[in-house]
Amino acid sequence: MTTPVVGVLALQGDVREHLIALASADAVARPVRRPEELAEVDGLVIPGGESTTISKLAALFGLLEPLRARVRDGMPVYGTCAGMIMLADKILDPRSGQETVGGIDMIVRRNAFGRQNESFEAAVDIKGIEGDPVEGVFIRAPWVESVGAQVEVLAEHAGHIVAVRQGNALATSFHPELTGDHRVHALFVEMARGNPRAGSL
Ligand SMILES: NC(=O)CC[C@H](N)C(=O)O
């Protein structure tokens, strides 16, 4: 089977960690900053960072519309944390002018886990990932308030949805790129490879 080329949206956030995780999950990984680079990848990771900044920079770099078009056309895409927010069709509490790419029929709440508990780690059981739970690193993380009928909930933490999938779009509230456990990236690489097994979570 061919090795998929997976881009990491490199406007802001923890780009390098995703490139490393993807490379060790058997993808050719490269940063994406320009529409021409976006056109050349089989799949894309939108990293964590600050969703308002990523949204502004994506608009500035002329990437918002090309991103929407590729996601609409079914390009596999995986958003972590701020990246999850970018994939939400709706933000409950957006900053003024904050836009998303969309693609997942869900409403997210930014910084949802609250101030006292801004960053924490928790074991998360993810549907479709075998073996031990994944160690989820949550950093000012969003949660998913509600999902539409097409969205599959893959994981919850403390009664809140923290991982979802809709077709070719995957999103997690937490950061699997920071742990050295690359099973979530491996799942996404299978989606980018067009592996039918990745379609039957
Ligand atoms: N680690 C993160 O990506 C934090 C997300 C950030 N709280 C936001 O709203 O964009």
The ligand as an ORCA input file, in Angstrom:
! r2SCAN-3c Opt
* xyz 0 1
  N      -4.512     23.651     23.486
  C      -5.361     24.294     22.725
  O      -5.407     24.091     21.518
  C      -6.202     25.333     23.396
  C      -7.370     25.785     22.582
  C      -7.769     27.180     22.978
  N      -8.342     27.219     24.285
  C      -8.722     27.745     21.937
  O      -9.815     28.139     22.247
  O      -8.365     27.810     20.818
*
